[in-house]
Amino acid sequence: MLERHLRPSVEEALADTPAVLVVGARQTGKTTLVQEVAATRPGTSYVTLDDALPLEAARADPAGFVAGLRGPVVIDEIQKAPDLLPAIKSSIDRDRRPGRFLLTGSANVLTLPRVAESLAGRMEVATLWPLSQGELSGRHETFLDRVMRGEPPVCVAGGDDLLPRLARGGYPEASARGKAERRRAFFDAYLAALMARDVRDIAAIEDPAALRRLLKLAAARSASLLNHSELARTLSLPVTTLKRYLALLEALFLIHEVPAWASNRGKRLVRAPKLHVVDSGLLLAMAGLDVEALRRERTLLGPVVESFVAAELAKQLGWSTSRPALHHFRTHAGQEVDLVLEDARGRVVGLEVKASATVTSSDLNGLRALSEVAGTSWVQGLVLHLGRDTVAFGPGLTACPVEALWG
C-alpha cells in the first residue's frame, strides 16, 4: 500500500469539521483512503452508493436515509444521490459535532450551485488526484512550501529518464501495469465506463459523441491556451454547449483549467486560461502516444511535460501549508511563463518548463518579464528541465531538473 499524503489533511479536518468530502476521479484511491481513515475511528460505518439498495433508499427518501444513520459514517460516491447533501446539512444544523460525515465523490458535486450553498461552512473539501511522483517514490514532497519561502529547490541528481514516468501516470492500477498496451487497455475501459455511468449521473448530455471528441481534442491541445470560439467551430457546437461540456469534464476530474495571472500594474496580459489533462498517462493514451513515440518526435514532448508538472503541483496543493494558487502568465507581446504560483500574501513564484536538457539565458526571458510585473511580490523563478544540473542564472533565477518537484 502506498501512503497518500492527503490523509493527514483529511484526519485534521475530521477533528474540527462536521463533514469532509474527498473528491477526485474514479480509480484514484478515494475509497481505500476513507476506509483507512475510518478504520482508526471506532464505530464508523460504511455505505457505498455503488450498491443498488442503499442508492435506491437514498434517492427515494434522502432525509429518512440520513436520519437512519448511526454514529460517524462514510458515504461513498455521493454524486449518485446529490439530494443527500441538503439532508446532511439539516442533520449537521441539529448536531454540529465534528467528524460525523466522511463523503467521497467521483464528480465534483460542488459545481451544483444549491449544493455548494447548502454546505458552506459545514463541510471541508479535499481533492485526491492520481498518485504523485513522491507517493510513487515514497517521498513526501515539500517543493511548494520551500519555493514559496524563497528557498532554492532541493538539488537532486537529475537526468533520470522522465518518459516512463510520463507514460505511467498516476492512476494506481495503470501505473502498476508495465506494458504500454495494458495501460492503454485500462484507460480505454476507464473512459468508456466513465462516459456510460458518471456522465449520466450528473448531467443530461444531448450528444455523448461530441463530449468524447472534445476530450480527445483536449488531449491533443493540452497545455494550450483555451479558445472557446475556435474549439466550438472545430467541433460544430454552440459555444454555450462547449462551455457546459468543458465544465462537465472538469467536474469529472479529467481536465483542469489554469487561469491567467493578473496584475494591477497596467501591463497588457492575455486573459485566456490554459487547458491541461489531469494525468500524463491518460493524456498519452488518448493521444495514441507512448514512450517510443516521444523519443522519435521530441516536438510532442513539451506540452506533455508541462501538463505533467501542472498536475504534480495541483496534487501537492492538497498538503501544502502555503496553498498558493496556480496560474500562467502571458503578455500580448508573447512573453510567457508556463506556471505561476501566488499565495494569499501575494508572493509570486514563476516556473518555466523546458522539455530538453539544456537551458540558455533566453529561456528565462519570460521569468524576467514576470518579475518586473510582480515587483516587490516577486520571490523567485525556476526553469524545470530534463538535464542533470542545477545552475543559478542570477539572483532569484535558477534552472534545475524536473525531479526537484519530488526530490
C-alpha positions in Angstrom: 0.0 0.0 0.0 1.3 3.4 -0.9 1.0 6.2 1.6 -1.3 9.0 0.5 0.0 12.4 1.5 -3.6 13.8 1.7 -4.5 11.5 4.6 -3.3 13.8 7.4 -5.2 16.7 6.0 -8.4 14.6 5.9 -7.9 13.5 9.5 -7.2 17.0 10.7 -10.4 18.2 9.0 -12.5 15.5 10.6 -11.2 16.6 14.0 -12.9 20.0 13.8 -15.4 19.9 10.9 -18.8 18.1 10.8 -18.4 16.8 7.2 -15.4 16.2 5.0 -15.8 15.5 1.3 -13.0 13.7 -0.6 -13.4 14.3 -4.3 -11.4 13.1 -7.3 -11.6 11.0 -10.4 -12.6 7.3 -10.3 -9.8 4.8 -9.7 -7.6 7.3 -7.8 -7.9 5.6 -4.4 -10.6 7.6 -2.6 -12.4 4.5 -1.2 -9.2 3.0 0.0 -8.2 6.3 1.7 -11.5 6.8 3.5 -11.7 3.2 4.6 -8.2 3.5 6.1 -9.2 6.7 7.9 -12.5 5.1 9.1 -10.6 2.1 10.5 -8.9 4.4 13.0 -12.3 5.9 14.1 -14.2 3.3 16.2 -17.9 3.0 15.5 -17.6 4.4 11.9 -20.0 2.7 9.4 -19.5 2.5 5.7 -22.2 2.9 2.9 -21.5 2.9 -0.8 -24.0 4.2 -3.3 -22.5 2.0 -5.9 -24.8 -0.7 -4.3 -28.3 -0.6 -5.7 -30.2 -1.0 -2.4 -28.7 2.0 -0.4 -28.7 4.1 -3.6 -32.5 3.5 -4.1 -33.1 4.3 -0.4 -31.0 7.5 -0.6 -32.8 8.7 -3.7 -36.3 7.8 -2.5 -36.1 9.4 0.9 -32.9 11.4 1.5 -33.9 12.9 4.8 -35.1 9.4 6.1 -31.9 7.8 4.9 -29.7 10.3 6.7 -31.9 10.1 9.9 -31.4 6.4 9.9 -27.6 6.6 10.1 -26.0 6.0 13.5 -22.6 7.3 14.6 -19.9 8.5 12.2 -20.4 7.3 8.7 -18.6 7.1 5.4 -20.8 7.6 2.3 -19.0 6.6 -0.9 -19.9 8.0 -4.3 -22.2 10.8 -3.1 -22.6 12.2 -6.6 -25.0 9.4 -7.3 -27.5 10.9 -4.9 -26.8 14.7 -4.6 -30.1 15.3 -2.8 -28.5 13.6 0.3 -26.4 16.8 0.7 -29.2 19.1 1.8 -30.4 16.4 4.2 -26.9 16.1 5.6 -26.9 19.9 6.0 -30.1 19.7 8.1 -28.6 17.0 10.2 -25.5 19.0 10.8 -27.5 22.1 11.8 -29.1 19.9 14.5 -25.8 18.4 15.6 -22.5 20.1 14.7 -20.2 17.6 16.3 -17.0 17.2 14.1 -16.3 14.1 12.1 -19.9 12.9 11.6 -19.8 12.5 7.8 -16.9 11.4 5.6 -18.0 11.5 2.0 -16.5 10.7 -1.3 -17.4 11.8 -4.8 -16.1 10.8 -8.3 -17.6 14.0 -9.6 -17.4 17.5 -8.1 -20.9 17.9 -6.8 -20.0 21.4 -5.6 -20.4 22.5 -9.1 -24.1 22.3 -8.4 -24.9 25.8 -7.0 -27.5 24.8 -4.5 -25.2 22.1 -3.1 -22.3 24.5 -2.7 -24.5 27.0 -0.9 -26.2 24.4 1.4 -22.9 23.1 2.9 -21.0 26.4 3.1 -19.2 26.5 6.5 -20.2 22.9 7.4 -18.0 20.9 5.1 -14.4 20.8 4.1 -13.4 19.5 0.7 -10.2 17.7 -0.1 -9.2 16.7 -3.7 -7.5 13.4 -4.2 -5.6 13.4 -7.5 -3.9 10.4 -9.1 -0.7 9.3 -7.3 2.0 12.0 -7.1 5.6 11.2 -8.0 6.5 11.5 -4.4 3.9 9.0 -3.4 5.1 6.6 -6.1 8.7 7.1 -4.8 7.9 7.0 -1.1 8.8 10.7 -0.6 6.8 13.5 1.0 7.1 16.5 -1.3 7.7 19.9 0.2 8.6 21.7 -3.1 5.7 24.2 -3.0 6.4 25.4 0.5 10.1 25.6 0.0 9.9 27.7 -3.2 7.2 30.0 -1.8 9.5 30.8 1.2 12.2 31.7 -1.3 14.4 28.7 -0.6 16.3 27.2 -3.5 14.9 23.9 -4.9 16.4 20.8 -3.4 19.4 19.8 -5.5 18.8 16.4 -7.0 20.8 14.1 -9.3 18.7 15.0 -12.4 18.8 13.3 -15.8 16.6 10.4 -14.8 14.6 9.2 -17.9 11.3 11.1 -17.4 9.5 9.5 -20.3 8.5 6.2 -18.5 7.1 8.4 -15.7 5.0 10.3 -18.2 3.6 7.2 -19.7 2.9 5.5 -16.4 0.9 8.5 -15.0 -0.6 8.3 -11.5 -3.7 6.2 -11.6 -2.8 3.3 -9.3 -3.9 0.5 -11.5 -2.5 1.9 -14.7 0.8 2.8 -13.1 1.2 -0.8 -11.9 1.0 -2.1 -15.5 4.4 -2.4 -17.1 3.3 -2.7 -20.7 2.0 0.3 -22.7 -0.7 -1.7 -24.4 -2.0 -2.8 -21.0 -2.1 0.7 -19.7 -4.0 1.8 -22.9 -6.5 -1.0 -22.3 -7.1 0.3 -18.8 -7.6 3.8 -20.0 -9.9 2.7 -22.8 -12.1 0.8 -20.3 -11.9 3.6 -17.8 -13.1 6.3 -20.2 -15.9 4.0 -21.5 -17.2 3.3 -18.0 -16.9 7.0 -17.1 -18.9 8.2 -20.1 -21.5 5.5 -19.5 -22.0 5.9 -15.8 -20.7 9.1 -14.2 -21.7 11.5 -17.0 -25.2 10.1 -16.8 -25.3 10.6 -13.0 -24.5 14.3 -13.0 -25.7 15.7 -16.4 -28.0 15.3 -19.3 -25.9 15.2 -22.4 -27.5 15.7 -25.8 -24.5 14.5 -27.8 -22.2 12.0 -25.9 -20.1 11.5 -29.1 -19.3 15.3 -29.1 -18.2 15.0 -25.5 -15.8 12.2 -26.3 -14.5 14.2 -29.3 -13.9 17.2 -27.0 -12.0 15.1 -24.6 -9.8 13.7 -27.4 -9.2 17.3 -28.7 -8.3 18.4 -25.2 -5.6 15.7 -25.1 -4.2 17.0 -28.4 -4.2 20.6 -27.1 -3.2 20.0 -23.5 -1.1 22.9 -22.2 -2.5 25.3 -24.9 -4.5 28.5 -24.4 -8.2 27.8 -24.3 -10.1 29.5 -27.1 -13.8 28.7 -26.7 -14.9 30.1 -30.1 -12.2 28.1 -32.1 -12.9 24.9 -30.2 -16.7 25.3 -30.8 -16.1 25.8 -34.5 -13.9 22.7 -34.7 -16.5 20.5 -33.0 -19.5 22.2 -34.7 -21.0 23.0 -31.3 -22.6 26.2 -29.9 -20.2 28.0 -27.6 -22.6 27.6 -24.7 -22.7 23.9 -25.2 -18.9 23.7 -25.4 -18.5 25.6 -22.1 -21.0 23.2 -20.4 -19.2 20.2 -21.8 -15.8 21.6 -20.6 -17.3 22.2 -17.1 -18.5 18.6 -17.1 -15.1 17.2 -18.0 -13.5 19.3 -15.3 -16.2 18.2 -12.8 -15.2 14.6 -13.6 -11.5 15.5 -12.9 -10.4 14.7 -16.5 -9.2 18.2 -17.3 -8.3 21.3 -15.3 -8.0 24.9 -16.4 -5.2 27.0 -15.2 -6.3 30.7 -15.2 -4.2 33.6 -16.4 -2.3 35.5 -13.7 -3.4 39.1 -13.4 -1.6 42.2 -12.3 -2.9 45.6 -11.3 0.2 47.3 -12.7 -1.4 48.1 -16.1 0.6 45.7 -18.4 -1.5 44.2 -21.1 -1.8 40.5 -20.3 -3.5 37.6 -22.1 -6.6 36.6 -20.0 -7.4 33.2 -21.5 -6.8 30.1 -19.3 -4.7 27.1 -20.2 -6.2 23.7 -20.6 -4.5 20.6 -19.1 -5.4 16.9 -19.0 -5.0 15.9 -15.3 -2.8 12.8 -15.9 0.1 12.3 -18.3 -0.7 8.6 -18.7 -4.3 9.4 -19.6 -3.1 12.1 -22.0 -0.7 9.9 -23.9 -3.3 7.1 -24.1 -5.9 9.4 -25.6 -3.4 10.8 -28.0 -2.2 7.4 -29.1 1.4 8.0 -27.9 3.9 6.0 -26.0 7.5 6.3 -24.8 8.9 5.4 -28.2 6.7 7.9 -30.0 8.0 10.6 -27.6 11.6 9.6 -28.3 11.1 9.8 -32.0 9.1 13.0 -32.1 10.6 15.3 -29.4 8.4 18.1 -30.5 5.5 16.3 -28.9 7.2 16.3 -25.5 6.8 19.9 -24.4 3.1 20.0 -23.8 3.1 16.6 -22.1 5.9 17.6 -19.7 4.1 21.0 -18.9 0.8 19.2 -18.2 2.7 16.7 -16.1 4.3 19.5 -14.0 0.9 21.3 -13.7 -0.6 18.1 -12.4 2.2 17.4 -9.9 1.7 20.9 -8.5 -2.0 20.5 -8.2 -1.5 17.3 -6.2 0.9 19.0 -3.8 -1.5 21.8 -3.1 -3.6 19.2 -1.1 -0.9 19.0 1.6 0.9 22.3 1.2 0.8 24.8 4.1 1.3 27.8 1.8 -1.6 26.7 -0.5 -0.6 29.0 -3.5 -3.0 29.4 -6.4 -1.9 28.1 -9.8 -1.8 30.4 -12.8 0.0 31.0 -16.1 1.5 34.3 -17.4 1.4 35.6 -21.0 1.7 39.1 -22.4 0.3 40.3 -25.7 4.0 40.7 -26.8 4.4 36.9 -26.4 6.4 36.8 -23.2 5.2 33.9 -21.1 5.7 31.7 -18.1 4.2 28.3 -18.0 3.1 28.2 -14.4 2.8 30.9 -11.8 2.3 30.4 -8.0 0.7 33.1 -5.9 -0.1 32.7 -2.2 -2.6 34.5 0.0 0.1 37.1 0.8 0.6 37.9 -2.9 4.0 36.4 -3.1 4.8 35.2 -6.7 7.0 32.3 -8.0 7.4 31.6 -11.7 8.0 28.1 -13.1 9.1 27.7 -16.7 9.0 24.1 -18.1 11.6 23.2 -20.7 11.5 19.7 -22.3 15.2 19.5 -23.0 18.4 19.0 -21.1 19.9 22.4 -22.0 18.9 25.9 -20.7 20.1 29.2 -22.1 19.7 32.7 -20.7 17.0 33.4 -23.2 14.8 30.7 -21.7 14.5 32.9 -18.6 13.1 36.0 -20.5 9.6 35.2 -19.5 10.6 34.9 -15.9 12.4 38.2 -16.0 9.3 39.8 -17.5 7.1 38.3 -14.8 9.4 39.5 -12.1 9.2 43.1 -13.4 5.4 43.0 -13.4 5.2 41.3 -10.0 7.6 43.9 -8.5 8.1 43.6 -4.7 5.8 40.5 -4.7 8.4 38.5 -6.7 10.1 35.7 -4.8 12.0 33.6 -7.4 11.8 32.0 -10.8 12.8 28.4 -11.8 13.3 26.6 -15.1 12.5 22.9 -14.7 14.4 21.0 -17.3 15.3 17.4 -18.3 19.0 17.7 -17.7 21.2 16.8 -14.7 22.4 20.2 -13.4 21.2 22.9 -11.0 22.5 26.3 -12.2 21.9 29.8 -10.9 21.3 32.4 -13.6 21.4 35.4 -11.3 19.7 36.4 -8.1 16.4 34.5 -7.7 16.7 32.7 -11.1 17.6 29.0 -11.1 17.5 26.2 -13.6 17.0 22.7 -12.0 15.9 19.2 -13.1 12.2 18.4 -13.1 13.0 15.9 -10.3 13.2 18.8 -7.9 9.4 18.6 -7.7 9.7 15.4 -5.7 13.4 15.2 -4.8 
